[in-house]
Amino acid sequence: MPDRRTPGGPRRLRAPGFALAIPAWVWLIAFFVVPIGTIAWFSFGYKPGLFGTHANDVLSLDRYREAFSPTFFTTFTNTLRIGITGTLICLLIGLPAAYWMAVKAPPQRRGLLLALVMVPYWTNFLVRTIGWQVILAPHGWVSGLLQRLQFIDEPLAVLNTRTAVLIGVVYNYLPLMILPLFVAFDRVGEPLREASKDLGANRWRTFVQVTLPLARPGIIAGTALVFIPLMGDYVTATVLGGAKGNMVGQLVASQFQTAQNWALGSAMAMVLILVIATTVAVIALLLWLVSLPLRSRQRLVLEDVA
């Protein structure tokens, strides 16, 4: 650290620029790198006997072979299907909702609308999920109401299915989609939309060619915020899914808590992390490939104008 003297004052020490990032690096290493590294290390071990949890005196890939067995692979496929479908449903619901809140709703009511979105999210996750268990129960009030209205002839058979899990995850993670989209749409600003209309574009063309491209960072952020925690969710699947809505998070939790096989649970957790990272990378690559023609067209238009 270089010394500096101020005119007529004492010597002062100036800290290096990276010092401000030290707390963030400490947090990242302590609560991300170390736990992930520990799980990765356990995944190469084995379960030592009936009462042991893990041992790493002999390293192997056997736990990964067990994690890719047909039974577990089916659960991984089901989890990926639920994760992608739930994220798409959140996007289809959150996109128009966030657009209306940011553009169409009166400015003095936007704070109230954001509060209505966030207040349910602040409620305990387990309590919200159990609430849907009560709502979707075969003898619950929804089932009784649908039968009285003669929409269904038998009690509602949604609980303990994949459909119930989708309903639960969409309800639980929808605010994580709406908030980034709201911020993205709000940042576009009314002057840009008005300029597009002045140049002859209708409302739909303005939305597709101006508002939506500028809101792309919010779409990407909302998709990531929903998809990543959804893939690891096990509370919703445990409460609402039953055997038909089983997810990987349940298997990982059961290996650590019930079977006491930390090595196999760690291998499953690492496979889940790899699946999430690979899916996110593939989606990012597809988005980049889709945006290439648009970028080429924009460069061509700019060259013509020049």
C-alpha positions in Angstrom: 0.0 0.0 0.0 1.6 3.2 -1.1 2.2 6.0 1.3 0.8 9.4 0.5 1.4 12.7 2.2 -1.2 15.5 2.2 0.2 19.1 2.2 0.6 20.1 5.8 -0.9 16.9 7.1 0.1 13.5 8.4 1.0 10.5 6.3 -2.0 8.5 5.0 -2.2 4.9 3.9 -4.4 4.1 0.9 -5.9 0.6 0.8 -5.8 -1.3 -2.6 -9.0 -1.3 -4.7 -9.7 -5.0 -4.2 -10.1 -4.5 -0.4 -13.8 -3.6 -0.9 -14.5 -7.0 -2.4 -12.9 -9.0 0.4 -16.2 -9.4 2.4 -18.0 -10.6 -0.7 -15.2 -13.1 -1.4 -15.2 -14.3 2.2 -19.0 -14.8 2.0 -18.7 -16.6 -1.3 -16.0 -19.0 -0.2 -17.5 -19.7 3.2 -21.1 -20.3 2.1 -20.7 -21.5 -1.5 -17.3 -22.9 -2.4 -16.7 -24.8 0.9 -20.2 -26.4 1.0 -20.1 -27.4 -2.7 -16.5 -28.7 -2.3 -17.5 -30.7 0.7 -20.5 -32.3 -1.1 -18.2 -33.0 -4.1 -15.7 -34.7 -1.8 -18.4 -36.8 -0.1 -19.8 -38.0 -3.5 -16.6 -40.0 -4.2 -16.9 -41.9 -0.9 -19.2 -44.7 0.3 -21.4 -45.6 3.3 -19.3 -47.5 5.9 -21.7 -50.0 7.4 -25.2 -49.7 8.8 -24.6 -46.9 11.2 -22.0 -44.9 9.3 -22.8 -41.9 7.2 -19.8 -41.5 4.9 -16.2 -42.5 4.4 -13.6 -41.4 1.9 -10.6 -43.7 2.5 -11.5 -45.4 -0.8 -12.5 -43.0 -3.7 -14.6 -44.2 -6.6 -17.4 -43.2 -9.0 -19.8 -45.9 -7.8 -22.2 -43.4 -6.2 -22.6 -41.6 -9.5 -23.4 -44.9 -11.2 -26.1 -45.5 -8.5 -27.4 -41.9 -9.1 -27.8 -42.7 -12.8 -29.7 -45.9 -12.2 -33.0 -46.3 -14.0 -35.1 -45.5 -10.9 -33.2 -42.3 -10.0 -32.9 -41.3 -13.7 -36.7 -41.3 -14.0 -36.9 -39.0 -11.0 -34.3 -36.7 -12.6 -36.3 -36.6 -15.8 -39.5 -35.8 -13.9 -37.8 -33.0 -12.0 -36.5 -31.5 -15.2 -39.9 -31.6 -16.8 -41.5 -30.0 -13.8 -38.8 -27.3 -13.7 -39.0 -26.3 -17.3 -42.9 -26.4 -17.4 -43.2 -24.5 -14.1 -40.7 -21.8 -15.3 -42.6 -21.4 -18.6 -45.9 -21.1 -16.8 -44.5 -18.5 -14.5 -43.2 -16.6 -17.5 -46.5 -16.7 -19.3 -48.3 -15.5 -16.2 -45.7 -13.0 -15.0 -45.0 -11.3 -18.4 -48.5 -9.7 -18.9 -48.9 -9.1 -15.2 -45.6 -7.3 -14.9 -46.2 -5.3 -18.1 -49.6 -4.2 -16.8 -48.2 -3.2 -13.4 -45.3 -1.2 -15.0 -47.0 0.3 -18.0 -50.8 0.3 -17.7 -51.5 0.6 -14.0 -51.7 4.1 -12.5 -48.3 5.2 -11.0 -49.8 5.9 -7.6 -51.1 2.3 -7.3 -47.9 0.5 -8.4 -46.6 0.3 -4.8 -49.8 -1.3 -3.6 -49.7 -3.8 -6.5 -46.1 -4.7 -5.7 -47.0 -5.2 -2.0 -49.9 -7.5 -3.1 -47.3 -9.6 -5.0 -44.8 -9.7 -2.2 -46.9 -10.1 0.9 -47.9 -13.8 0.1 -44.2 -14.5 -0.7 -43.2 -13.3 2.8 -45.4 -15.9 4.3 -43.7 -19.1 5.4 -43.0 -21.4 2.4 -44.3 -24.5 4.2 -47.4 -22.8 5.4 -48.2 -21.6 1.8 -47.7 -25.1 0.5 -49.9 -26.8 3.1 -52.6 -24.2 2.3 -52.6 -25.6 -1.3 -52.8 -29.1 0.2 -56.0 -28.1 2.0 -57.4 -26.4 -1.1 -56.7 -29.4 -3.5 -57.9 -32.1 -1.0 -60.5 -34.5 -2.5 -63.0 -33.4 0.2 -61.9 -29.8 0.4 -64.0 -26.7 -0.4 -62.8 -26.5 -4.0 -63.8 -30.0 -4.7 -67.2 -29.5 -3.0 -67.8 -26.3 -4.9 -67.0 -27.9 -8.3 -69.3 -30.9 -7.5 -72.1 -28.6 -6.5 -71.7 -26.6 -9.8 -71.7 -30.0 -11.6 -68.3 -29.4 -13.2 -67.1 -32.7 -11.8 -69.0 -35.9 -10.7 -66.4 -37.2 -8.3 -64.1 -35.7 -5.7 -61.2 -33.7 -7.0 -58.2 -36.0 -7.8 -55.4 -33.5 -8.2 -53.6 -33.9 -4.9 -50.5 -36.2 -4.9 -50.0 -35.7 -8.7 -47.6 -33.8 -10.9 -50.3 -31.3 -11.6 -50.5 -30.4 -7.9 -46.8 -29.9 -7.8 -46.9 -27.6 -10.8 -49.7 -25.6 -9.1 -47.6 -25.3 -6.0 -44.3 -24.3 -7.6 -46.0 -21.7 -9.8 -47.7 -20.1 -6.9 -44.5 -20.2 -4.7 -42.1 -18.9 -7.3 -44.2 -16.5 -9.4 -43.2 -13.4 -7.5 -39.5 -14.2 -8.4 -40.6 -13.9 -12.0 -42.8 -10.8 -11.7 -40.4 -8.5 -9.8 -37.5 -8.6 -12.4 -39.9 -8.2 -15.2 -41.6 -5.3 -13.5 -38.2 -3.6 -13.1 -37.3 -4.3 -16.7 -40.5 -3.0 -18.1 -40.4 0.1 -15.9 -36.9 1.0 -17.1 -38.0 1.0 -20.7 -39.8 4.3 -20.1 -42.8 5.9 -21.8 -40.7 8.2 -24.2 -39.4 5.2 -26.1 -42.8 3.7 -26.6 -44.2 7.1 -27.6 -41.3 7.5 -30.1 -42.1 4.1 -31.6 -45.8 5.1 -32.0 -44.8 8.4 -33.6 -42.7 6.5 -36.2 -45.8 4.6 -37.3 -45.6 1.4 -35.2 -48.8 0.1 -33.6 -49.1 -1.2 -30.0 -48.2 -4.8 -30.8 -45.2 -3.9 -32.9 -44.0 -1.4 -30.3 -44.2 -4.2 -27.7 -42.5 -6.8 -29.8 -39.7 -4.6 -31.3 -39.1 -2.1 -28.6 -40.4 -3.0 -25.2 -39.7 -6.8 -25.2 -36.1 -6.6 -26.5 -35.2 -3.9 -23.9 -36.8 -6.1 -21.2 -34.7 -9.1 -22.1 -32.4 -8.8 -19.1 -35.4 -9.0 -16.8 -36.7 -12.0 -18.6 -33.4 -13.8 -18.3 -33.1 -12.9 -14.6 -36.6 -13.9 -13.8 -36.2 -17.3 -15.6 -33.0 -18.0 -13.7 -34.5 -17.0 -10.3 -37.4 -19.3 -10.8 -35.8 -22.3 -12.6 -32.7 -22.8 -10.3 -34.5 -22.9 -6.9 -37.5 -24.8 -8.4 -35.2 -27.7 -9.5 -34.0 -28.1 -6.0 -37.3 -27.8 -4.3 -38.4 -30.7 -2.2 -41.0 -29.2 0.2 -43.6 -28.7 -2.5 -43.1 -32.2 -4.0 -43.3 -33.7 -0.5 -46.5 -31.9 0.5 -48.4 -32.0 -2.8 -46.7 -34.5 -5.0 -46.8 -37.9 -3.3 -45.3 -40.8 -5.4 -46.4 -39.3 -8.8 -44.8 -35.9 -8.2 -41.5 -37.1 -6.8 -38.5 -34.8 -7.4 -34.8 -35.1 -6.9 -34.8 -32.8 -3.9 -36.8 -35.4 -2.0 -34.3 -38.2 -2.9 -31.4 -36.1 -1.8 -33.1 -35.2 1.5 -34.0 -38.8 2.1 -30.5 -40.0 1.6 -29.1 -37.5 4.1 -31.9 -37.7 6.7 -33.4 -41.2 6.4 -31.0 -43.5 4.7 -27.9 -41.8 6.3 -26.1 -42.4 3.0 -24.3 -39.1 2.6 -22.1 -40.3 -0.2 -25.1 -41.2 -2.5 -27.0 -38.1 -1.5 -23.9 -36.0 -2.3 -23.6 -37.7 -5.7 -27.3 -37.0 -6.4 -26.8 -33.4 -5.4 -23.8 -33.0 -7.7 -25.8 -34.5 -10.6 -28.6 -32.1 -9.9 -26.2 -29.1 -9.9 -24.7 -30.4 -13.2 -28.2 -30.8 -14.7 -29.2 -27.2 -13.7 -25.9 -25.8 -15.0 -26.2 -27.7 -18.3 -29.8 -26.7 -18.8 -29.1 -23.0 -18.1 -26.1 -23.1 -20.6 -28.2 -24.8 -23.3 -31.0 -22.2 -22.9 -28.4 -19.3 -23.0 -26.9 -20.8 -26.2 -30.4 -21.1 -27.8 -31.2 -17.5 -26.9 -27.9 -16.4 -28.3 -28.5 -18.3 -31.6 -32.0 -16.9 -31.8 -30.7 -13.3 -31.3 -28.1 -13.6 -34.1 -30.5 -12.9 -37.0 -31.9 -9.9 -35.1 -28.4 -8.5 -34.5 -27.4 -9.0 -38.1 -30.6 -7.2 -39.2 -29.8 -4.3 -36.9 -26.3 -3.9 -38.2 -27.6 -4.0 -41.8 -30.2 -1.3 -41.0 -27.5 0.9 -39.4 -25.2 0.5 -42.4 -28.0 1.4 -44.8 -28.9 4.5 -42.8 -25.2 5.5 -42.7 
